[in-house]
Amino acid sequence: MFSFLFLAVDPIPPLEITADMLFLLDSSSAVSKANYGKDLSFLRKIIEQFQISPRYVRAGIIPYGKTAELAVPLGSRTTNEAINRSISSLPYIGGNKRIDRALKLAYQTFSQARPLVPKILLIFTHGGQLTDPGTDLRLPVQALRGQGVSVFVIATGEGIDYSRLNQIVDGRNIIEDKSRETLEPYLSSAASYIRVNSGKAVNV
């Protein structure tokens, strides 16, 4: 589990990184429609930590619930302002979480990533089961690893599905807090941690 207390000083500001990033946004029934707008606002604040441009960070967004949808294709928005406008219209999907479908879509999307550029997958999840019982996450996770994708998770709320998360990501790359509000003051540190640790090989 990532701890902000032991974060090393990062000499390079996160805004200067070059990477292709996909954001997997929890749009399941674990998030009420009334609170979905708060999650969109939180996503904006995360993305503000990176410079969206053809040269630096190319970003895409996949909301997931009972299905997964590539709502913002990778690299289709070339400024922070443009991607912020797109966030306002992200669909609310609902239903049970099917993170397996989101991971498969992420794999397909990263096939369009730039060569020799770090690939980062950042998953947002609230408490609750991540996918249907018996679903095997190893194949999509191994496929992403084969692409050289570094995976990170931001988990908030209670009842977090650690048994499934540990199939997806190394425990050191799970950034957890009880709510979005308590995590927000540390977003800059979280972004620095992601930059420093992207591209490092891990076993899950």
N, C-alpha and C positions, 0 to 999 in steps of 0.2 A: 504494500500500500504506500502510495506516495505521501510523504510528509513535507509540508512547507517549511518546517523548522530546520530541516537539514539540507535545504536547497543551496547548492554551490553558486557563487556569483557567476553570472553569465556575461562575458565581455562583449558579446555581440547582441544588440537589441533584436527581439523577435521580428520586428518589422522588416529587417534586412535579409531574412532568410529567403532562399529559393527552394520551392517545393511544389508538388502537386498534392492538393489536400481534398479529401472527401469528408463531409460532415454527415453522420448518420443521426437523424433527429427522432427521438421517441415521440411518435404521433399516435400512440395506442390509447386504449381506454384507460390506461394507468394515468393519463393526463386528461383532465376534464376539458371540455371545450372552453369553459370559462377561464381556465388557467393556461390555455395554449398560447395566448398572446404574451404571457409572461415568459414562456419558454422561447418564443420568437425573439423577444427583447434580449434574453440571456444569450441566445445564439449570436445576435448582432454584436454584443459586447465581447464575445470570444473572437469573432472574426475581426473586430477592430484591432486586435493584437497583431494582426498580420497585414502586410501590404498587398492588396489584391491588384495584380497587373500581369500582363503577358510575360514580363521579365522576372518578377519575383514569385508570388504565390498565385497559382491557378487553382480555383476552388470550385467544388460542386457540392450539391446538397441532396441527400436522399432521406425524406421522411419515411418512417416505417411503422406499421401497425399490423393489421391482418394481411396487408400487402406491403410492397415497397415500391417507391416511385422516384425516378431520377427527375426531380422537380427543377433543379438547376444543373444543367450539363457542365461537365468539367471544362473550365476555361471560358465559358460562354459569357461571363460578366467580367469586365476588364478593370473595374474600379471598385473601391469599397462602397461608394455611393450607389453604384448599379446593383451590387449584390444585396445591399440593404433594402432597396426597393423590391427586389424579388422575394426577400424574406417575408415581407408583408402579405404576400399572396400564397405562401406555402400551404398546401392542402392539409386539412385534418382528416386522418384516415380512420382512426378508431379500431375497435376490435382487439383481440389478443396480440401480444407482441410476437412477430415472426422475424427475429433477428437473422435467422438463416437465410431468408429471402433477401434481406438487406445486404448481407455479406456476399451473396452470389452476384447481386447487382453491382456491388462495389468492385468485385473482381472483373466483371465485364467492362466497367467504366475505366478502370485503371489500365486496361489494354490500350487506351488512347493517351496515356501519360507520356510526358517527354522522356526520352532516354537520358540516362545518367543524371537524373534529377531525383532527389529524395521523394518518396511517396509516403504520405501520412494519412491514416484513417483515424478520425476522432469520433467515437461513439458516445452519444448522450443517452442515458437511460434513467428512468425513475424506478422505484422499488417494484418488485413483482417478477413473475416468471418471464424469462426472455424468449422462450419458444415453446412449442408443444412438447409434452413428454415423449421421450424416445427419439427425438430429432437429433441426428448426428451432425455436430458442428465441425468435426475434424476436417472434412474434405474442403469446405469453403475456406477455412482458416489456413490449411496447408497451401491451397491455391494462392491465397493472398501473400503468404510468406514466400512462395516461389517467385512472386513478382517483386519481392524486396520491399513489401509494404510494412511500415512501422505502425503498430496499432496502439491506441490510447483510449481510455474510457473516462468519462466524467459521469459519476453516479451520484444521484441525490435521493433523499427520501429514506423510507424504512423498507425492510424486507427485500434488500438487494439480492439478486440471484447470483451469489458468488460461485456456486458450483458450475454454472454456465459461463460466467465471466472468466473463470480460470481456464476454461477451454479455449477462450478467444485471445486472451491477453496475459502477459506476465503481470503478476500481482503488483510489481513496482510501478506499473504504468496505469494503475487504477487511481484516479483522482476523485476522492470521495468527500462529501460533506452532507450535513443534514438537510440543507436547502440551498437553492440558488443564491438567496440573499446572503447567507453566511460565507459562500464561496466567492462572491463577486470581488471582495477586496484583494483576492489573491490571484486574479486572472492573469496578471502580468507575469507572476512567478510561474504559474501553470504553463503559460505559453513558452517561457524560457526553458522550463523542464522538457517540454515537448521538442523544442529545437535541439537542445543538447543531446537528447536521447534518441532522436530519430535516426534510423539507419543502423542502430546497434542490433546485433543478432541476439535473439532471446529464444528460449525453449519453453513451450507451454504444453 
